[in-house]
Amino acid sequence: MLKDLNRLIGALEIYIFDYIDNWGRIEYYNPDIDAIHPDAILSFNYSDTWKRVYGYNRGNVKYSFIHGKAQSIPYAFNMDKCIDKNQMVLGIDEYLPADRRNKEVEFIAFKKYYQRIYKKTGNEYKSWLAEIDKQRKDGRKQENKLYIFGHSLDVTDGDIIKELIEHDGIETIIFYKDIWEHI
């Protein structure tokens, strides 16, 4: 089952890189999102869509891809080699009760948390939060806004979303459909 999952992830990576990232210009964009000038982008997406649509001409933006980033794969026609190079996370959340989590681990490789560690995907946001804390401790008050758009806010990413939303010194703004809301 794990080999099949990794093949699926490899096929998805090829599709995203070849057809989504290289699709060309996207005509529709949200002007409210376009007006944001972030210092950092934390993406749960596998592609550079934000950069292509909104960040086309903005430098010095730090990027972190929580679930990995689709890359050009020179081994696209050899799926087994493709699997070894893949860094994308496609898994499930931890659904076992606390008393069974550390005992029943035969499916750990299917879980997002494990895959993020194993594949060493984007955890740069931790240092970004530490920098916010340091600035606040040093008395350098800085406006910190978290903008969320294009994310389902599903429980499978809840550990990270919760950490960001509940972090001291961060105001959260969520865009959904054609509306935005402050939290």
OpenMM code with the backbone's topology and positions (N, CA, C; nanometers):
from openmm import Vec3, app, unit

residues = "MET LEU LYS ASP LEU ASN ARG LEU ILE GLY ALA LEU GLU ILE TYR ILE PHE ASP TYR ILE ASP ASN TRP GLY ARG ILE GLU TYR TYR ASN PRO ASP ILE ASP ALA ILE HIS PRO ASP ALA ILE LEU SER PHE ASN TYR SER ASP THR TRP LYS ARG VAL TYR GLY TYR ASN ARG GLY ASN VAL LYS TYR SER PHE ILE HIS GLY LYS ALA GLN SER ILE PRO TYR ALA PHE ASN MET ASP LYS CYS ILE ASP LYS ASN GLN MET VAL LEU GLY ILE ASP GLU TYR LEU PRO ALA ASP ARG ARG ASN LYS GLU VAL GLU PHE ILE ALA PHE LYS LYS TYR TYR GLN ARG ILE TYR LYS LYS THR GLY ASN GLU TYR LYS SER TRP LEU ALA GLU ILE ASP LYS GLN ARG LYS ASP GLY ARG LYS GLN GLU ASN LYS LEU TYR ILE PHE GLY HIS SER LEU ASP VAL THR ASP GLY ASP ILE ILE LYS GLU LEU ILE GLU HIS ASP GLY ILE GLU THR ILE ILE PHE TYR LYS ASP ILE TRP GLU HIS ILE".split()
positions = [
    Vec3(0.0816, -0.1197, 0.0000),
    Vec3(0.0000, 0.0000, 0.0000),
    Vec3(0.0860, 0.1262, 0.0000),
    Vec3(0.1954, 0.1223, 0.0741),
    Vec3(0.2818, 0.2400, 0.0802),
    Vec3(0.3457, 0.2682, -0.0556),
    Vec3(0.3874, 0.1628, -0.1248),
    Vec3(0.4455, 0.1818, -0.2575),
    Vec3(0.3416, 0.2420, -0.3528),
    Vec3(0.2167, 0.1981, -0.3417),
    Vec3(0.1109, 0.2552, -0.4256),
    Vec3(0.0862, 0.4015, -0.3915),
    Vec3(0.0878, 0.4358, -0.2612),
    Vec3(0.0727, 0.5751, -0.2206),
    Vec3(0.1854, 0.6593, -0.2792),
    Vec3(0.3076, 0.6102, -0.2700),
    Vec3(0.4215, 0.6859, -0.3227),
    Vec3(0.4154, 0.7003, -0.4743),
    Vec3(0.3650, 0.6005, -0.5419),
    Vec3(0.3457, 0.6132, -0.6875),
    Vec3(0.2399, 0.7178, -0.7194),
    Vec3(0.1329, 0.7194, -0.6424),
    Vec3(0.0291, 0.8206, -0.6609),
    Vec3(0.0860, 0.9603, -0.6379),
    Vec3(0.1646, 0.9752, -0.5310),
    Vec3(0.2263, 1.1047, -0.5027),
    Vec3(0.3202, 1.1448, -0.6163),
    Vec3(0.3970, 1.0495, -0.6688),
    Vec3(0.4863, 1.0784, -0.7818),
    Vec3(0.4091, 1.1214, -0.9048),
    Vec3(0.2994, 1.0544, -0.9341),
    Vec3(0.2173, 1.0916, -1.0496),
    Vec3(0.1557, 1.2298, -1.0290),
    Vec3(0.1117, 1.2582, -0.9072),
    Vec3(0.0555, 1.3893, -0.8759),
    Vec3(0.1612, 1.4983, -0.8929),
    Vec3(0.2823, 1.4696, -0.8508),
    Vec3(0.3902, 1.5678, -0.8656),
    Vec3(0.4155, 1.5994, -1.0126),
    Vec3(0.4200, 1.4981, -1.0947),
    Vec3(0.4401, 1.5193, -1.2385),
    Vec3(0.3270, 1.6044, -1.2950),
    Vec3(0.2052, 1.5715, -1.2590),
    Vec3(0.0890, 1.6465, -1.3080),
    Vec3(0.0958, 1.7932, -1.2642),
    Vec3(0.1215, 1.8163, -1.1350),
    Vec3(0.1242, 1.9541, -1.0844),
    Vec3(0.2352, 2.0337, -1.1506),
    Vec3(0.3549, 1.9760, -1.1604),
    Vec3(0.4656, 2.0516, -1.2191),
    Vec3(0.4439, 2.0754, -1.3681),
    Vec3(0.4064, 1.9719, -1.4413),
    Vec3(0.3940, 1.9845, -1.5865),
    Vec3(0.2691, 2.0596, -1.6319),
    Vec3(0.1585, 2.0433, -1.5588),
    Vec3(0.0333, 2.1006, -1.6076),
    Vec3(-0.0167, 2.2186, -1.5269),
    Vec3(0.0083, 2.2250, -1.4003),
    Vec3(-0.0390, 2.3361, -1.3188),
    Vec3(0.0652, 2.4477, -1.3153),
    Vec3(0.1880, 2.4164, -1.2731),
    Vec3(0.2913, 2.5195, -1.2618),
    Vec3(0.3315, 2.5785, -1.3967),
    Vec3(0.3206, 2.5037, -1.5006),
    Vec3(0.3623, 2.5530, -1.6327),
    Vec3(0.2437, 2.5839, -1.7232),
    Vec3(0.1297, 2.6072, -1.6632),
    Vec3(0.0076, 2.6290, -1.7379),
    Vec3(0.0058, 2.7630, -1.8098),
    Vec3(0.0813, 2.8555, -1.7640),
    Vec3(0.0800, 2.9878, -1.8244),
    Vec3(0.0102, 3.0862, -1.7322),
    Vec3(-0.0342, 3.1926, -1.7885),
    Vec3(-0.0928, 3.3007, -1.7114),
    Vec3(-0.2352, 3.2672, -1.6669),
    Vec3(-0.2645, 3.2992, -1.5437),
    Vec3(-0.3990, 3.2830, -1.4895),
    Vec3(-0.4669, 3.4186, -1.4973),
    Vec3(-0.5828, 3.4231, -1.5567),
    Vec3(-0.6515, 3.5494, -1.5808),
    Vec3(-0.7224, 3.6047, -1.4572),
    Vec3(-0.7811, 3.5181, -1.3742),
    Vec3(-0.8581, 3.5653, -1.2603),
    Vec3(-0.7716, 3.5737, -1.1355),
    Vec3(-0.7864, 3.6790, -1.0617),
    Vec3(-0.7195, 3.6912, -0.9336),
    Vec3(-0.8065, 3.7772, -0.8435),
    Vec3(-0.7801, 3.7731, -0.7146),
    Vec3(-0.8545, 3.8492, -0.6165),
    Vec3(-0.7764, 3.9770, -0.5864),
    Vec3(-0.8321, 4.0948, -0.6161),
    Vec3(-0.7578, 4.2191, -0.5920),
    Vec3(-0.7263, 4.2431, -0.4443),
    Vec3(-0.8100, 4.1911, -0.3528),
    Vec3(-0.7812, 4.2065, -0.2101),
    Vec3(-0.6542, 4.1305, -0.1724),
    Vec3(-0.6379, 4.0119, -0.2292),
    Vec3(-0.5172, 3.9333, -0.2033),
    Vec3(-0.3982, 3.9974, -0.2732),
    Vec3(-0.4195, 4.0518, -0.3918),
    Vec3(-0.3127, 4.1171, -0.4663),
    Vec3(-0.2574, 4.2380, -0.3904),
    Vec3(-0.3410, 4.3017, -0.3083),
    Vec3(-0.2989, 4.4209, -0.2336),
    Vec3(-0.2108, 4.3869, -0.1133),
    Vec3(-0.2040, 4.2594, -0.0768),
    Vec3(-0.1217, 4.2174, 0.0367),
    Vec3(0.0240, 4.2069, -0.0083),
    Vec3(0.1131, 4.2565, 0.0738),
    Vec3(0.2560, 4.2490, 0.0428),
    Vec3(0.3267, 4.1748, 0.1570),
    Vec3(0.3215, 4.0425, 0.1527),
    Vec3(0.3749, 3.9635, 0.2639),
    Vec3(0.5273, 3.9546, 0.2644),
    Vec3(0.5795, 3.9292, 0.3826),
    Vec3(0.7224, 3.9007, 0.3981),
    Vec3(0.7491, 3.7523, 0.3763),
    Vec3(0.6460, 3.6705, 0.4062),
    Vec3(0.6629, 3.5257, 0.3981),
    Vec3(0.5325, 3.4599, 0.3533),
    Vec3(0.5477, 3.3523, 0.2804),
    Vec3(0.4342, 3.2723, 0.2335),
    Vec3(0.4507, 3.1313, 0.2873),
    Vec3(0.3516, 3.0861, 0.3603),
    Vec3(0.3459, 2.9489, 0.4084),
    Vec3(0.2391, 2.8804, 0.3252),
    Vec3(0.2828, 2.7898, 0.2398),
    Vec3(0.1903, 2.7273, 0.1453),
    Vec3(0.1617, 2.5823, 0.1817),
    Vec3(0.0345, 2.5486, 0.1787),
    Vec3(-0.0083, 2.4102, 0.1950),
    Vec3(-0.0310, 2.3492, 0.0571),
    Vec3(-0.0031, 2.4270, -0.0445),
    Vec3(-0.0198, 2.3864, -0.1830),
    Vec3(0.1121, 2.3258, -0.2312),
    Vec3(0.1071, 2.2471, -0.3330),
    Vec3(0.2289, 2.1863, -0.3872),
    Vec3(0.2901, 2.2699, -0.4994),
    Vec3(0.2210, 2.3748, -0.5396),
    Vec3(0.2659, 2.4510, -0.6563),
    Vec3(0.3019, 2.5940, -0.6185),
    Vec3(0.3559, 2.6660, -0.7140),
    Vec3(0.3922, 2.8067, -0.6983),
    Vec3(0.2794, 2.8990, -0.7431),
    Vec3(0.1551, 2.8595, -0.7240),
    Vec3(0.0424, 2.9378, -0.7741),
    Vec3(0.0429, 3.0799, -0.7204),
    Vec3(0.0644, 3.0976, -0.5888),
    Vec3(0.0648, 3.2340, -0.5343),
    Vec3(0.1714, 3.3179, -0.6025),
    Vec3(0.2882, 3.2625, -0.6164),
    Vec3(0.3988, 3.3375, -0.6780),
    Vec3(0.3653, 3.3749, -0.8221),
    Vec3(0.3053, 3.2809, -0.8945),
    Vec3(0.2709, 3.3077, -1.0351),
    Vec3(0.1604, 3.4114, -1.0475),
    Vec3(0.0612, 3.4067, -0.9589),
    Vec3(-0.0541, 3.4958, -0.9719),
    Vec3(-0.0301, 3.6297, -0.9031),
    Vec3(0.0248, 3.6288, -0.7820),
    Vec3(0.0348, 3.7512, -0.7025),
    Vec3(0.1777, 3.7997, -0.6767),
    Vec3(0.2732, 3.7116, -0.6792),
    Vec3(0.4085, 3.7501, -0.6410),
    Vec3(0.5021, 3.7664, -0.7584),
    Vec3(0.4460, 3.7789, -0.8767),
    Vec3(0.5234, 3.7838, -1.0004),
    Vec3(0.6337, 3.8862, -0.9996),
    Vec3(0.6186, 3.9937, -0.9282),
    Vec3(0.7182, 4.0988, -0.9380),
    Vec3(0.7593, 4.1476, -0.7986),
    Vec3(0.7473, 4.0601, -0.7006),
    Vec3(0.7820, 4.0958, -0.5633),
    Vec3(0.9028, 4.0144, -0.5181),
    Vec3(1.0054, 4.0838, -0.4786),
    Vec3(1.1254, 4.0145, -0.4320),
    Vec3(1.1255, 3.9999, -0.2807),
    Vec3(1.2236, 3.9309, -0.2305),
    Vec3(1.2469, 3.9162, -0.0866),
    Vec3(1.1318, 3.8533, -0.0091),
    Vec3(1.0514, 3.7711, -0.0726),
    Vec3(0.9464, 3.6985, -0.0024),
    Vec3(1.0000, 3.5596, 0.0302),
    Vec3(0.9911, 3.5233, 0.1577),
    Vec3(1.0339, 3.3902, 0.2001),
    Vec3(0.9197, 3.2921, 0.1763),
    Vec3(0.9539, 3.1723, 0.1310),
    Vec3(0.8530, 3.0706, 0.1039),
    Vec3(0.8807, 2.9458, 0.1869),
    Vec3(0.7727, 2.8826, 0.2293),
    Vec3(0.7813, 2.7548, 0.2976),
    Vec3(0.6649, 2.6693, 0.2494),
    Vec3(0.6957, 2.5496, 0.2045),
    Vec3(0.5942, 2.4587, 0.1520),
    Vec3(0.5749, 2.3451, 0.2522),
    Vec3(0.4705, 2.3568, 0.3335),
    Vec3(0.4416, 2.2612, 0.4407),
    Vec3(0.4321, 2.1186, 0.3882),
    Vec3(0.3682, 2.1011, 0.2745),
    Vec3(0.3477, 1.9670, 0.2188),
    Vec3(0.4442, 1.9359, 0.1058),
    Vec3(0.5523, 2.0101, 0.0980),
    Vec3(0.6482, 1.9889, -0.0097),
    Vec3(0.6067, 2.0664, -0.1340),
    Vec3(0.6938, 2.0648, -0.2314),
    Vec3(0.6705, 2.1414, -0.3547),
    Vec3(0.6958, 2.0512, -0.4746),
    Vec3(0.6048, 2.0584, -0.5703),
    Vec3(0.6232, 1.9821, -0.6937),
    Vec3(0.7474, 2.0329, -0.7652),
    Vec3(0.8323, 1.9402, -0.8035),
    Vec3(0.9587, 1.9730, -0.8688),
    Vec3(0.9643, 1.9064, -1.0054),
    Vec3(1.0509, 1.9549, -1.0879),
    Vec3(1.0784, 1.8871, -1.2143),
    Vec3(1.1497, 1.7566, -1.1821),
    Vec3(1.0999, 1.6495, -1.2363),
    Vec3(1.1567, 1.5181, -1.2055),
    Vec3(1.2217, 1.4608, -1.3307),
    Vec3(1.3529, 1.4474, -1.3301),
    Vec3(1.4188, 1.3928, -1.4489),
    Vec3(1.3882, 1.2453, -1.4724),
    Vec3(1.3324, 1.1789, -1.3699),
    Vec3(1.3031, 1.0356, -1.3812),
    Vec3(1.1549, 1.0095, -1.4043),
    Vec3(1.0841, 1.1035, -1.4636),
    Vec3(0.9387, 1.0931, -1.4743),
    Vec3(0.8920, 0.9633, -1.5392),
    Vec3(0.9726, 0.9028, -1.6226),
    Vec3(0.9302, 0.7800, -1.6886),
    Vec3(0.9750, 0.6550, -1.6132),
    Vec3(1.0411, 0.6744, -1.4992),
    Vec3(1.0780, 0.5640, -1.4123),
    Vec3(1.0204, 0.5955, -1.2746),
    Vec3(0.8993, 0.5497, -1.2492),
    Vec3(0.8268, 0.5883, -1.1290),
    Vec3(0.9008, 0.5501, -1.0005),
    Vec3(0.9735, 0.4387, -1.0001),
    Vec3(1.0447, 0.4007, -0.8775),
    Vec3(1.1532, 0.5023, -0.8414),
    Vec3(1.2268, 0.5542, -0.9395),
    Vec3(1.3267, 0.6585, -0.9119),
    Vec3(1.2575, 0.7890, -0.8736),
    Vec3(1.1434, 0.8151, -0.9371),
    Vec3(1.0648, 0.9343, -0.9089),
    Vec3(1.0209, 0.9357, -0.7628),
    Vec3(0.9801, 0.8210, -0.7114),
    Vec3(0.9344, 0.8078, -0.5730),
    Vec3(1.0453, 0.8449, -0.4759),
    Vec3(1.1681, 0.8004, -0.5037),
    Vec3(1.2804, 0.8279, -0.4143),
    Vec3(1.3123, 0.9765, -0.4034),
    Vec3(1.2859, 1.0534, -0.5063),
    Vec3(1.3190, 1.1957, -0.5090),
    Vec3(1.2045, 1.2842, -0.4599),
    Vec3(1.0870, 1.2284, -0.4450),
    Vec3(0.9677, 1.3056, -0.4140),
    Vec3(0.9675, 1.3544, -0.2693),
    Vec3(0.9267, 1.4810, -0.2492),
    Vec3(0.9177, 1.5382, -0.1158),
    Vec3(0.7757, 1.5778, -0.0787),
    Vec3(0.6791, 1.5458, -0.1614),
    Vec3(0.5425, 1.5886, -0.1357),
    Vec3(0.4758, 1.5021, -0.0286),
    Vec3(0.3965, 1.5678, 0.0554),
    Vec3(0.3230, 1.5020, 0.1637),
    Vec3(0.1775, 1.4863, 0.1206),
    Vec3(0.1310, 1.3649, 0.1243),
    Vec3(-0.0092, 1.3361, 0.0934),
    Vec3(-0.0510, 1.2251, 0.1885),
    Vec3(-0.1109, 1.2632, 0.2981),
    Vec3(-0.1416, 1.1641, 0.3994),
    Vec3(-0.2667, 1.1965, 0.4769),
    Vec3(-0.2842, 1.1247, 0.5852),
    Vec3(-0.4014, 1.1395, 0.6696),
    Vec3(-0.3595, 1.1973, 0.8039),
    Vec3(-0.4581, 1.2401, 0.8795),
    Vec3(-0.4345, 1.2916, 1.0135),
    Vec3(-0.4292, 1.1757, 1.1124),
    Vec3(-0.3911, 1.2046, 1.2325),
    Vec3(-0.3894, 1.1050, 1.3391),
    Vec3(-0.5310, 1.0911, 1.3939),
    Vec3(-0.5922, 0.9764, 1.3737),
    Vec3(-0.7286, 0.9557, 1.4193),
    Vec3(-0.7393, 0.8575, 1.5351),
    Vec3(-0.6306, 0.7977, 1.5760),
    Vec3(-0.6367, 0.7028, 1.6861),
    Vec3(-0.6503, 0.7774, 1.8192),
    Vec3(-0.7186, 0.7173, 1.9156),
    Vec3(-0.7240, 0.7781, 2.0488),
    Vec3(-0.5844, 0.7821, 2.1097),
    Vec3(-0.5637, 0.8735, 2.2019),
    Vec3(-0.4310, 0.8958, 2.2610),
    Vec3(-0.3686, 0.7684, 2.3175),
    Vec3(-0.4482, 0.6794, 2.3757),
    Vec3(-0.3924, 0.5590, 2.4363),
    Vec3(-0.3447, 0.4560, 2.3343),
    Vec3(-0.3791, 0.4735, 2.2059),
    Vec3(-0.3383, 0.3775, 2.1016),
    Vec3(-0.2351, 0.4358, 2.0051),
    Vec3(-0.2130, 0.5661, 2.0071),
    Vec3(-0.1266, 0.6328, 1.9086),
    Vec3(0.0155, 0.5802, 1.9051),
    Vec3(0.0761, 0.5601, 2.0176),
    Vec3(0.2154, 0.5161, 2.0219),
    Vec3(0.2307, 0.3650, 2.0230),
    Vec3(0.1208, 0.2948, 2.0256),
    Vec3(0.1245, 0.1484, 2.0262),
    Vec3(0.0964, 0.0909, 1.8882),
    Vec3(0.0050, 0.1497, 1.8165),
    Vec3(-0.0348, 0.0995, 1.6849),
    Vec3(0.0244, 0.1911, 1.5777),
    Vec3(0.1432, 0.1560, 1.5317),
    Vec3(0.2160, 0.2449, 1.4408),
    Vec3(0.2384, 0.1852, 1.3018),
    Vec3(0.1707, 0.0750, 1.2702),
    Vec3(0.1956, 0.0111, 1.1406),
    Vec3(0.1562, 0.0995, 1.0215),
    Vec3(0.0721, 0.2012, 1.0416),
    Vec3(0.0322, 0.2887, 0.9322),
    Vec3(0.0894, 0.4296, 0.9473),
    Vec3(0.1938, 0.4443, 1.0254),
    Vec3(0.2514, 0.5762, 1.0522),
    Vec3(0.2991, 0.6452, 0.9240),
    Vec3(0.3477, 0.5682, 0.8280),
    Vec3(0.3988, 0.6283, 0.7037),
    Vec3(0.2889, 0.6940, 0.6210),
    Vec3(0.1637, 0.6685, 0.6538),
    Vec3(0.0519, 0.7283, 0.5813),
    Vec3(0.0064, 0.8590, 0.6460),
    Vec3(0.0640, 0.8958, 0.7564),
    Vec3(0.0186, 1.0130, 0.8313),
    Vec3(0.0995, 1.1363, 0.7936),
    Vec3(0.0275, 1.2489, 0.7797),
    Vec3(0.0912, 1.3737, 0.7383),
    Vec3(0.2037, 1.4162, 0.8325),
    Vec3(0.1789, 1.4090, 0.9608),
    Vec3(0.2797, 1.4533, 1.0574),
    Vec3(0.4107, 1.3777, 1.0367),
    Vec3(0.4023, 1.2469, 1.0244),
    Vec3(0.5212, 1.1641, 1.0018),
    Vec3(0.5865, 1.1996, 0.8679),
    Vec3(0.5064, 1.2125, 0.7630),
    Vec3(0.5621, 1.2426, 0.6299),
    Vec3(0.6334, 1.3771, 0.6288),
    Vec3(0.5781, 1.4775, 0.6996),
    Vec3(0.6447, 1.6083, 0.7043),
    Vec3(0.7822, 1.5966, 0.7687),
    Vec3(0.7945, 1.5132, 0.8714),
    Vec3(0.9241, 1.4929, 0.9369),
    Vec3(1.0166, 1.4118, 0.8459),
    Vec3(0.9690, 1.3009, 0.7956),
    Vec3(1.0495, 1.2107, 0.7138),
    Vec3(1.0997, 1.2783, 0.5860),
    Vec3(1.0137, 1.3569, 0.5228),
    Vec3(1.0504, 1.4219, 0.3967),
    Vec3(1.1105, 1.5601, 0.4178),
    Vec3(1.1203, 1.6012, 0.5429),
    Vec3(1.1825, 1.7294, 0.5800),
    Vec3(1.1214, 1.8461, 0.5037),
    Vec3(0.9891, 1.8529, 0.5068),
    Vec3(0.9206, 1.9623, 0.4377),
    Vec3(0.9076, 2.0829, 0.5288),
    Vec3(0.8539, 2.1893, 0.4714),
    Vec3(0.8485, 2.3218, 0.5296),
    Vec3(0.8107, 2.3377, 0.6747),
    Vec3(0.9089, 2.3572, 0.7569),
    Vec3(0.8832, 2.3953, 0.8954),
    Vec3(0.9489, 2.5302, 0.9263),
    Vec3(0.9802, 2.6038, 0.8221),
    Vec3(1.0425, 2.7359, 0.8404),
    Vec3(0.9535, 2.8287, 0.9219),
    Vec3(0.8230, 2.8045, 0.9178),
    Vec3(0.7314, 2.8907, 0.9916),
    Vec3(0.7634, 2.8924, 1.1414),
    Vec3(0.8230, 2.7860, 1.1925),
    Vec3(0.8604, 2.7817, 1.3354),
    Vec3(0.9620, 2.8921, 1.3669),
    Vec3(1.0589, 2.9109, 1.2785),
    Vec3(1.1575, 3.0180, 1.3017),
    Vec3(1.0924, 3.1551, 1.2817),
    Vec3(0.9939, 3.1639, 1.1941),
    Vec3(0.9220, 3.2905, 1.1758),
    Vec3(0.8465, 3.3267, 1.3037),
    Vec3(0.7831, 3.2277, 1.3668),
    Vec3(0.7121, 3.2517, 1.4930),
    Vec3(0.8109, 3.2893, 1.6038),
    Vec3(0.9254, 3.2240, 1.6063),
    Vec3(1.0283, 3.2569, 1.7057),
    Vec3(1.0759, 3.4007, 1.6883),
    Vec3(1.0889, 3.4460, 1.5652),
    Vec3(1.1304, 3.5846, 1.5382),
    Vec3(1.0245, 3.6832, 1.5868),
    Vec3(0.8974, 3.6503, 1.5667),
    Vec3(0.7892, 3.7353, 1.6180),
    Vec3(0.7992, 3.7443, 1.7701),
    Vec3(0.8204, 3.6312, 1.8353),
    Vec3(0.8335, 3.6286, 1.9810),
    Vec3(0.9524, 3.7127, 2.0272),
    Vec3(1.0645, 3.7000, 1.9570),
    Vec3(1.1855, 3.7757, 1.9932),
    Vec3(1.1606, 3.9258, 1.9797),
    Vec3(1.0958, 3.9670, 1.8716),
    Vec3(1.0674, 4.1083, 1.8518),
    Vec3(0.9749, 4.1617, 1.9604),
    Vec3(0.8761, 4.0837, 1.9976),
    Vec3(0.7843, 4.1259, 2.1034),
    Vec3(0.8572, 4.1356, 2.2366),
    Vec3(0.9453, 4.0396, 2.2655),
    Vec3(1.0212, 4.0389, 2.3908),
    Vec3(1.1151, 4.1588, 2.3981),
    Vec3(1.1745, 4.1944, 2.2822),
    Vec3(1.2664, 4.3082, 2.2757),
    Vec3(1.1939, 4.4422, 2.2705),
    Vec3(1.0598, 4.4392, 2.2743),
    Vec3(0.9824, 4.5634, 2.2720),
    Vec3(0.9674, 4.6244, 2.1340),
    Vec3(1.0065, 4.5507, 2.0330),
    Vec3(0.9903, 4.6007, 1.8958),
    Vec3(0.8554, 4.5519, 1.8441),
    Vec3(0.7533, 4.6272, 1.8765),
    Vec3(0.6197, 4.5866, 1.8351),
    Vec3(0.6112, 4.5957, 1.6832),
    Vec3(0.5642, 4.4901, 1.6264),
    Vec3(0.5537, 4.4846, 1.4818),
    Vec3(0.4173, 4.4266, 1.4477),
    Vec3(0.3574, 4.4803, 1.3454),
    Vec3(0.2286, 4.4278, 1.3010),
    Vec3(0.2512, 4.2953, 1.2298),
    Vec3(0.1857, 4.1922, 1.2765),
    Vec3(0.1972, 4.0597, 1.2182),
    Vec3(0.0580, 4.0108, 1.1819),
    Vec3(0.0369, 3.9903, 1.0548),
    Vec3(-0.0926, 3.9433, 1.0074),
    Vec3(-0.0755, 3.8105, 0.9365),
    Vec3(-0.1668, 3.7226, 0.9654),
    Vec3(-0.1730, 3.5930, 0.8995),
    Vec3(-0.2941, 3.5972, 0.8061),
    Vec3(-0.2691, 3.5836, 0.6779),
    Vec3(-0.3761, 3.5796, 0.5791),
    Vec3(-0.3922, 3.4351, 0.5334),
    Vec3(-0.5139, 3.3860, 0.5390),
    Vec3(-0.5403, 3.2498, 0.4939),
    Vec3(-0.6357, 3.2574, 0.3762),
    Vec3(-0.5938, 3.1989, 0.2645),
    Vec3(-0.6837, 3.1887, 0.1495),
    Vec3(-0.6509, 3.0621, 0.0732),
    Vec3(-0.7508, 3.0049, 0.0125),
    Vec3(-0.7306, 2.8844, -0.0665),
    Vec3(-0.7031, 2.7614, 0.0180),
    Vec3(-0.7445, 2.7626, 0.1425),
    Vec3(-0.7227, 2.6471, 0.2308),
    Vec3(-0.8562, 2.6074, 0.2920),
    Vec3(-0.8810, 2.4789, 0.3004),
    Vec3(-1.0093, 2.4305, 0.3518),
    Vec3(-1.0181, 2.4373, 0.5043),
    Vec3(-0.9064, 2.4627, 0.5711),
    Vec3(-0.8979, 2.4634, 0.7168),
    Vec3(-0.9426, 2.3291, 0.7738),
    Vec3(-0.9099, 2.2234, 0.7037),
    Vec3(-0.9462, 2.0884, 0.7438),
    Vec3(-0.8651, 2.0437, 0.8646),
    Vec3(-0.9193, 1.9492, 0.9378),
    Vec3(-0.8554, 1.8980, 1.0594),
    Vec3(-0.7186, 1.8352, 1.0310),
    Vec3(-0.6949, 1.7854, 0.9098),
    Vec3(-0.5666, 1.7198, 0.8811),
    Vec3(-0.4485, 1.8160, 0.8884),
    Vec3(-0.4727, 1.9438, 0.8754),
    Vec3(-0.3668, 2.0441, 0.8914),
    Vec3(-0.3877, 2.1261, 1.0183),
    Vec3(-0.4779, 2.0786, 1.1031),
    Vec3(-0.5163, 2.1534, 1.2222),
    Vec3(-0.4033, 2.1859, 1.3171),
    Vec3(-0.3046, 2.0986, 1.3295),
    Vec3(-0.1940, 2.1253, 1.4221),
    Vec3(-0.1189, 2.2525, 1.3841),
    Vec3(-0.0977, 2.2724, 1.2561),
    Vec3(-0.0235, 2.3909, 1.2114),
    Vec3(-0.1129, 2.5143, 1.2120),
    Vec3(-0.2334, 2.5007, 1.1591),
    Vec3(-0.3271, 2.6139, 1.1543),
    Vec3(-0.3527, 2.6670, 1.2956),
    Vec3(-0.3767, 2.5767, 1.3891),
    Vec3(-0.4035, 2.6171, 1.5275),
    Vec3(-0.2829, 2.6909, 1.5867),
    Vec3(-0.1641, 2.6378, 1.5627),
    Vec3(-0.0424, 2.7017, 1.6143),
    Vec3(-0.0274, 2.8443, 1.5627),
    Vec3(-0.0600, 2.8655, 1.4368),
    Vec3(-0.0482, 2.9984, 1.3774),
    Vec3(-0.1573, 3.0927, 1.4274),
    Vec3(-0.2813, 3.0477, 1.4246),
    Vec3(-0.3936, 3.1332, 1.4629),
    Vec3(-0.3860, 3.1721, 1.6102),
    Vec3(-0.3444, 3.0796, 1.6957),
    Vec3(-0.3421, 3.1059, 1.8392),
    Vec3(-0.2130, 3.1721, 1.8879),
    Vec3(-0.1184, 3.1946, 1.7983),
    Vec3(0.0096, 3.2536, 1.8391),
    Vec3(-0.0101, 3.3995, 1.8802),
    Vec3(0.0499, 3.4369, 1.9945),
    Vec3(0.0412, 3.5753, 2.0423),
    Vec3(0.1054, 3.6696, 1.9419),
    Vec3(0.0419, 3.7836, 1.9227),
    Vec3(0.0986, 3.8866, 1.8368),
    Vec3(0.0656, 3.8710, 1.6898),
    Vec3(-0.0282, 3.7812, 1.6568),
    Vec3(-0.0666, 3.7624, 1.5164),
    Vec3(-0.2165, 3.7836, 1.5014),
    Vec3(-0.2525, 3.8695, 1.4088),
    Vec3(-0.3917, 3.8899, 1.3716),
    Vec3(-0.4198, 3.8016, 1.2496),
    Vec3(-0.5302, 3.7308, 1.2512),
    Vec3(-0.5619, 3.6383, 1.1422),
    Vec3(-0.6753, 3.6922, 1.0582),
    Vec3(-0.6573, 3.6866, 0.9269),
    Vec3(-0.7595, 3.7269, 0.8301),
    Vec3(-0.7792, 3.6098, 0.7352),
    Vec3(-0.9030, 3.5655, 0.7242),
    Vec3(-0.9350, 3.4512, 0.6391),
    Vec3(-1.0187, 3.4979, 0.5212),
    Vec3(-0.9723, 3.4640, 0.4007),
    Vec3(-1.0473, 3.4916, 0.2789),
    Vec3(-1.1243, 3.3653, 0.2427),
    Vec3(-1.2513, 3.3785, 0.2163),
    Vec3(-1.3291, 3.2659, 0.1664),
    Vec3(-1.4307, 3.3184, 0.0685),
    Vec3(-1.4440, 3.2455, -0.0399),
    Vec3(-1.5237, 3.2883, -0.1549),
    Vec3(-1.4813, 3.4289, -0.1904),
    Vec3(-1.5738, 3.5263, -0.1888),
    Vec3(-1.5405, 3.6645, -0.2229),
    Vec3(-1.5408, 3.7536, -0.0986),
    Vec3(-1.5246, 3.6925, 0.0173),
    Vec3(-1.5386, 3.7648, 0.1435),
    Vec3(-1.4115, 3.7447, 0.2252),
    Vec3(-1.3778, 3.8406, 0.3092),
    Vec3(-1.2696, 3.8212, 0.4040),
    Vec3(-1.3206, 3.8577, 0.5425),
    Vec3(-1.2599, 3.7984, 0.6417),
    Vec3(-1.3055, 3.8189, 0.7788),
    Vec3(-1.1849, 3.8193, 0.8733),
    Vec3(-1.1879, 3.9097, 0.9704),
    Vec3(-1.0844, 3.9154, 1.0752),
    Vec3(-1.1219, 3.8202, 1.1878),
    Vec3(-1.0210, 3.7568, 1.2445),
    Vec3(-1.0428, 3.6749, 1.3648),
    Vec3(-0.9594, 3.7329, 1.4757),
] * unit.nanometer
topology = app.Topology()
chain = topology.addChain("A")
for resn in residues:
    res = topology.addResidue(resn, chain)
    for name in ("N", "CA", "C"):
        topology.addAtom(name, app.Element.getBySymbol(name[0]), res)
